[in-house]
Every structure is written in C-alpha cells, then in structure tokens.
C-alpha cells in the first residue's frame, strides 16, 4: 500500500511536474511568439514611399480584415524602396478628377496662375541691365602696342620699340611707357607725326582705266569703280571723280569724313595731271594758267605748270591744281587753245600713282593714310 501510494504519488508528482513543465514551456512559447509577432519578418516588412501614409493605412486595414500577407508584400515590393511606381495612382483621364485624385498627389494648378508666373519671369528678364562700377579687372580700352600692331605698324614687339623710342603720341602727348590703354574709336594715335588709322577702315588706290565710269554702281550696266573692288562687305566711297575718258589714280575708302575733307575746297588738296596736247606752245602758257582762265562757271587757276616732254609738235605737260570742278583741266587747256588728246591723273594729294598698272587696285600703306589725314587736319 505504501509503495503503491508512493508510486502513485510519484506518478502524480511527476505528472504534475511534467504538466507544470509543459505549462511553463507553453507560456514561454506564447511569450516568444508574441515578441516575434511584434517584429515582422523581413519578407513581411512594408516600404511605404510616396503618399502621406495612405498605403500604409490601407495595408493595416487589409491585415485587420485578414487579407493575405503575400498581397501586401507584393504591393510594397512593386512600389520598391527606390521610388518605384505608386500603386494607388491612376493613369487615365480620371486621374485629374476629384474622386480619382489620390491623397498623395498635388492638385493641378489653374492656367491663370501659370500665366502670372510667366508674366513675372518676363518682367524680371526684361529689366534694364544695371551698370555696376568697374573694378580693377575691367580696364577700359586696349593696349597701345596691340592697337598699333592691328593697324599694320609691325609686330607687337616692334610697336613696343616705337613707344620706347618716343615716336608714338596719343592725343598730342608722346607716350614713353608700356601698357598705356587707348580707345581706338576716340583717341588720336600718331607715329612720327602721322595719324594711324586704328579703326577698321579701308583705304584703296585704283589706277582707273579709260572708259570706266566714276561711280560704285552704274544703272546702265557700264563698267564702274565697283567692279574693281573685291571686298564688297562694307560700303566704299570714291574720293572725287574722274572723267570717263580720263585715266589715273582715284581713292576708295569707307572713311566718310576723310573722303569729304579730301574733296572740300576749304582744304585745297592738290591733284596733278599729265596732259598730251599739240604745239607749238607759247612761253607764257604757264603764266596764263596760273593767272586764271575765264570759264563759263568762273575763273579757274592752276597751281603749277611745266612741260615734261616735247617731241616735235607733241607735248606732254604737267598741270597741278586744287580745284575739283567737272572737266576742269580739259576745259582750261581747251580755252587756252590746246585741246587735250589724253589725260592721266598722276597724284592725289601726297598719294602718287607711281608704276601702278592700269586697272590695278592696291591697299594704301599706313604711312600714306597718315599723310592723307595730315593733309586734311584729321
């Protein structure tokens, strides 16, 4: 009896202990499961991107309703943690409408607001530019040696030597130091007393053949001065005129003030002509021309006259005058009784024709341009 009781007691105690162990182990298992339930598995974690919690709320509602976890994971996975497509956005025409618009999307702006924004942007860009004061890095003008080099006075090193030799003056003052800045459009630059054309001006000398009209264009289609100018990008002026049958030097330039002064009677720029006439000539012909020949439009006087060549009755005479009236040389000699067979202008002011061939156009040198400008006080 005792042994059975003990055995039964032992069994009861053992059962109770086992049961207690099972109860304790069951309680601990439930606690572990509750702890794990509060921490979702990696594959069940949600990555809500985009809206202000709308998708997350929907996911929790689905979980409460017993929706399968795989569905919420699939929707979240499609959204992605890197900014994938939103699952709640619509792509149809109803996406802009009231009911079709999701809570995570901004409402569409009215067209009036866009128009106001565009108008403000235009007003901001159309404001006049404010000129700020120049700093030490923004110096005005160009270096003198660079201006001289561009004008054709030599390399920059050679132009620096001209400055060192005190041969360059700006606005009447001799420059002796390097790095002086000048304004090519306003300042007057001279080398050895001759003005340098620092601007982008063109100066040409043409030996006009006989039969060429002294105009840049001819409406009748005759050969004119413009046919000899290869550079037609800028407008050129012909300085003075020559008769159609008269040959010789004629100047072309785009310097309007220089062209005006060279032909103005005030400056009296002299022109020299060679005329072929028939003799014999009286000794006082030169005196008659210098004293003045009465013409229809008043007296015409020569500044200089000499006989260059004489072969029998054929005479080649040189006439210099500063007037520029039409056919002036031909009319003077014809009035004196010696009609002109051939007439050639050999010089215009300080610019001589030299050995330039008929029909040839050449660019004038800076020295020649400087002499022309000094002639008319430019």
ChimeraX attribute file (.defattr): number of C-alpha atoms within 10 A of each C-alpha:
attribute: neighborCount
match mode: 1-to-1
recipient: residues
	/A:1	6
	/A:2	7
	/A:3	8
	/A:4	10
	/A:5	11
	/A:6	12
	/A:7	13
	/A:8	13
	/A:9	13
	/A:10	13
	/A:11	14
	/A:12	14
	/A:13	14
	/A:14	13
	/A:15	14
	/A:16	14
	/A:17	13
	/A:18	13
	/A:19	13
	/A:20	13
	/A:21	12
	/A:22	13
	/A:23	13
	/A:24	12
	/A:25	12
	/A:26	12
	/A:27	12
	/A:28	12
	/A:29	12
	/A:30	12
	/A:31	12
	/A:32	11
	/A:33	12
	/A:34	11
	/A:35	11
	/A:36	11
	/A:37	10
	/A:38	8
	/A:39	11
	/A:40	11
	/A:41	9
	/A:42	7
	/A:43	11
	/A:44	15
	/A:45	13
	/A:46	20
	/A:47	17
	/A:48	21
	/A:49	19
	/A:50	17
	/A:51	15
	/A:52	12
	/A:53	13
	/A:54	15
	/A:55	23
	/A:56	17
	/A:57	12
	/A:58	12
	/A:59	21
	/A:60	13
	/A:61	12
	/A:62	15
	/A:63	13
	/A:64	9
	/A:65	9
	/A:66	9
	/A:67	13
	/A:68	10
	/A:69	13
	/A:70	11
	/A:71	12
	/A:72	21
	/A:73	17
	/A:74	14
	/A:75	18
	/A:76	23
	/A:77	17
	/A:78	15
	/A:79	20
	/A:80	16
	/A:81	12
	/A:82	8
	/A:83	11
	/A:84	13
	/A:85	12
	/A:86	18
	/A:87	12
	/A:88	17
	/A:89	15
	/A:90	13
	/A:91	9
	/A:92	9
	/A:93	8
	/A:94	11
	/A:95	14
	/A:96	16
	/A:97	12
	/A:98	9
	/A:99	8
	/A:100	15
	/A:101	16
	/A:102	17
	/A:103	14
	/A:104	15
	/A:105	13
	/A:106	9
	/A:107	12
	/A:108	8
	/A:109	8
	/A:110	8
	/A:111	9
	/A:112	9
	/A:113	10
	/A:114	11
	/A:115	11
	/A:116	11
	/A:117	12
	/A:118	12
	/A:119	11
	/A:120	12
	/A:121	11
	/A:122	11
	/A:123	10
	/A:124	10
	/A:125	9
	/A:126	9
	/A:127	8
	/A:128	7
	/A:129	7
	/A:130	6
	/A:131	6
	/A:132	6
	/A:133	7
	/A:134	9
	/A:135	7
	/A:136	7
	/A:137	6
	/A:138	8
	/A:139	9
	/A:140	11
	/A:141	15
	/A:142	14
	/A:143	15
	/A:144	25
	/A:145	26
	/A:146	19
	/A:147	23
	/A:148	25
	/A:149	17
	/A:150	16
	/A:151	17
	/A:152	16
	/A:153	19
	/A:154	15
	/A:155	14
	/A:156	17
	/A:157	12
	/A:158	14
	/A:159	23
	/A:160	22
	/A:161	15
	/A:162	20
	/A:163	22
	/A:164	14
	/A:165	11
	/A:166	15
	/A:167	16
	/A:168	27
	/A:169	19
	/A:170	17
	/A:171	12
	/A:172	12
	/A:173	11
	/A:174	15
	/A:175	19
	/A:176	16
	/A:177	11
	/A:178	14
	/A:179	14
	/A:180	14
	/A:181	17
	/A:182	20
	/A:183	16
	/A:184	19
	/A:185	11
	/A:186	11
	/A:187	14
	/A:188	18
	/A:189	24
	/A:190	21
	/A:191	21
	/A:192	13
	/A:193	14
	/A:194	20
	/A:195	24
	/A:196	25
	/A:197	25
	/A:198	21
	/A:199	14
	/A:200	11
	/A:201	13
	/A:202	17
	/A:203	19
	/A:204	18
	/A:205	23
	/A:206	25
	/A:207	24
	/A:208	28
	/A:209	19
	/A:210	18
	/A:211	14
	/A:212	19
	/A:213	21
	/A:214	21
	/A:215	17
	/A:216	17
	/A:217	14
	/A:218	14
	/A:219	5
	/A:220	6
	/A:221	7
	/A:222	13
	/A:223	16
	/A:224	18
	/A:225	22
	/A:226	20
	/A:227	14
	/A:228	15
	/A:229	15
	/A:230	8
	/A:231	10
	/A:232	9
	/A:233	6
	/A:234	10
	/A:235	13
	/A:236	22
	/A:237	19
	/A:238	21
	/A:239	21
	/A:240	18
	/A:241	18
	/A:242	23
	/A:243	16
	/A:244	14
	/A:245	14
	/A:246	23
	/A:247	24
	/A:248	26
	/A:249	30
	/A:250	24
	/A:251	24
	/A:252	25
	/A:253	20
	/A:254	18
	/A:255	17
	/A:256	13
	/A:257	11
	/A:258	19
	/A:259	19
	/A:260	13
	/A:261	20
	/A:262	22
	/A:263	19
	/A:264	16
	/A:265	11
	/A:266	10
	/A:267	13
	/A:268	17
	/A:269	20
	/A:270	20
	/A:271	21
	/A:272	23
	/A:273	22
	/A:274	23
	/A:275	24
	/A:276	20
	/A:277	22
	/A:278	18
	/A:279	15
	/A:280	12
	/A:281	15
	/A:282	8
	/A:283	8
	/A:284	9
	/A:285	16
	/A:286	19
	/A:287	13
	/A:288	16
	/A:289	21
	/A:290	18
	/A:291	14
	/A:292	16
	/A:293	18
	/A:294	15
	/A:295	12
	/A:296	8
	/A:297	7
	/A:298	9
	/A:299	11
	/A:300	21
	/A:301	21
	/A:302	22
	/A:303	17
	/A:304	16
	/A:305	19
	/A:306	13
	/A:307	14
	/A:308	11
	/A:309	12
	/A:310	15
	/A:311	9
	/A:312	9
	/A:313	11
	/A:314	15
	/A:315	18
	/A:316	19
	/A:317	18
	/A:318	20
	/A:319	21
	/A:320	22
	/A:321	21
	/A:322	22
	/A:323	19
	/A:324	18
	/A:325	12
	/A:326	11
	/A:327	12
	/A:328	17
	/A:329	25
	/A:330	19
	/A:331	20
	/A:332	23
	/A:333	18
	/A:334	13
	/A:335	13
	/A:336	14
	/A:337	14
	/A:338	18
	/A:339	17
	/A:340	17
	/A:341	11
	/A:342	15
	/A:343	22
	/A:344	22
	/A:345	23
	/A:346	22
	/A:347	19
	/A:348	24
	/A:349	17
	/A:350	15
	/A:351	18
	/A:352	17
	/A:353	19
	/A:354	10
	/A:355	8
	/A:356	15
	/A:357	13
	/A:358	15
	/A:359	16
	/A:360	13
	/A:361	20
	/A:362	13
	/A:363	14
	/A:364	17
	/A:365	14
	/A:366	19
	/A:367	17
	/A:368	18
	/A:369	21
	/A:370	19
	/A:371	20
	/A:372	22
	/A:373	19
	/A:374	14
	/A:375	18
	/A:376	20
	/A:377	11
	/A:378	14
